[in-house]
C-alpha cells in the first residue's frame, strides 16, 4: 500500500476558510476548472439546494449551510426503551446561505445572500467528511485494502497524510467512514 495517498490542492485550506468567512456583498471569484477541482474538498460547508436557469443570463445555484436544522430531534421512545442510548447532535440552525453565479464562461462567483453569517465556529464542521476524502478512501478499499489499513495510512502523521486530511476537511475520518466509502 502506498504510504502517501492524499494529493490535496495546496490552497484548499485557505479557500475553505475564505468561503466559510465570506462577507455579505463581497463575492469570491474562482476559475471554473479550479472550482470543479476544489469543490469535493469544500462540500462539507455548504450543500446545493436548487438551481435557477433563466432563458438569458447566468445560472444561479443556491447553496445552504450544512448545519441547517433549527430544532433538535424529538424521540417518541422513552430513554430506557431505546435500542441505542446515543444522543443525536444538537441542532445549530445556521442562517448563512450562498449563491453560485455561473455565466457559462469565465469565473464562478460565490456570493453570500443572507444578511447573517454563521452562528457557529468553523470547527463545528469537522464531523462531516468531504466527498474528496471519501472518494480517495473508496478507491483504496476497491484495490483490496481493508478499511483499517486505509484509515491507518491516511491518519499517519509521518507520511504527510494527517496534515493533508486536516487541510481537506477530513480530520474526523474513522475506519467506519472508510468502510462506508468502499461500498
N, C-alpha and C positions, 0 to 999 in steps of 0.2 A: 504494500500500500504506500502511495507517495506520502512523504512527510509534510509537505506544504501544499495545501489544496486551494486556498482562497486567493483569488486574484481580484481584489476589490479595487474599483477605480480610486485613485489617490485622494480626490477631493470630496468623496461621498459624505464623510462626517461633517465637513463644513457646510455642504449643501443641506444635509438633514437639519442641522441647527438653524440655518438660514430660513428654510421653509417652515420649520416649527415656529420661529420667532418673526414671521413676516408681519409687516405693519400694514394697517388699513390704508389703502390708497397708494401703496408703494409696490408696484409689480416687480416680479422676478422674471427675467427673460432667460430661457435656456434653449440652446440649439436643439432642433428636433431629434437628431441622431443621439445627442448626449442625453436627452430626456428618456428616450427609449432604452438606452444603456443603463441609466441610473434608477429608473422607476422601480425595478424589482428590489432595490435597497431602500426605497422610500415609502413603500406601500404599507408600513405598519403605523404611519402617522395619519394618513387620510385614505378613504376608500371612495371609489367612483359611485356617485348616487344616480346621475342621469345625464343625458346629453340632449342639447337643443341644436338641431342642424337646420338653420334657415335656408331659404332658397338662394339668398345672396348674403354675403358677409361671412364672418368667421363662425366656426363651430365652437360652441360653448359647452364644456363639460363641468358639472358641479361635483365637487369633492367635499364629503362630510368627514368630520373628525372620527377617528376610530373609536373613541370613548364617548359615544353619543347617548347612551342610556341615561335617562333622567331619574328613574326610580329603581330601587333595589327590588330584586326578585322576591315575591311573597310566596312562601310554600304553603300548601294546604295540608301537609302532613306534619304531625307533631314531631318535635326534635327526637324523641325516643323511638319513634316508629320508622324513621328514615332508613333506607338501605345504606346510604353513605352519610356519615356525620361530618361532612365538609361544608363549610360556608361558601357561598358564591362571592365573587368580587363585589365590592360596593360600587354602586353606580356613581359616575363622576358627572355626567351631563355636560360635557364640554360644548360651549356655544360656538366655537370657531369653525368657519367654513371657507373654502376656497373655490375659485372657478378657474378652469384651464381654458384659455382662449387660443384657438388654433385657426389661423387664417389660411391654411393649406400650404403655405410656403413661408420660409423664414422661421424665426424663433417662436417657441411656445411661451406664452405668458401665464404666470400664476399670479392671481390677484385675490387678496382676502376680501370677501364680500360680506363679512359680518363685522359689526362695529366692535364687538367684544372679542378679545383674544382668548387664549387657552386659560382655563381655570385650574390647571394642574401643572406639575413640573414635567420636564422632559423625561425624567426617569420613570414616570408612570407608564410609558410606552414599552418598557423593557421586557415585559412578559410576552409580547406578541412578536414572533419571529418573522422576518421579512421573507417574501417569496423567493428572493435570490438565494438566500441561505438554504431554504427548504429544497430548492431545485438542485443545488450543489450536493446536499446530503442525499437526496434521492438518486442522483447519478452514481454516487459512490456505492450505495446499497445495491443498485442494479448491477454493479460489477461483481457482486458476490460477497462483499464485505459485510460483516454483521453491524447492526446499529451501534453496539457499544464500541466496536473498533473505530467506526467513523466518528462517533462523538468524542472518543479519546484523542484522536488525531486533530480534530477541529478545536478542541479545548486545550491543546498542548501549548503552553507559553513559550517553549523553547524553539518552536519552528515558525513563529510569527502568526499562526492561525488565530490564537486567542485575541491578539490585538486587532486583527482584521475582523473578527467576529464583533468586537465592540464597536468598531467603526461602521460596520454594515448593519447594525441593529439586530444582532443575533446573540447578545450576551447571555440570554436566558435559555439557550439551547440545551435540551436534555436528550437522553437516549430515546425516550418515547417520541420526541419530535422527529428524530432521525428515522425511527421505525415507521412512523406515520407518513413521512415524506417518501419512503421507499415503496409504499403500497401502490 
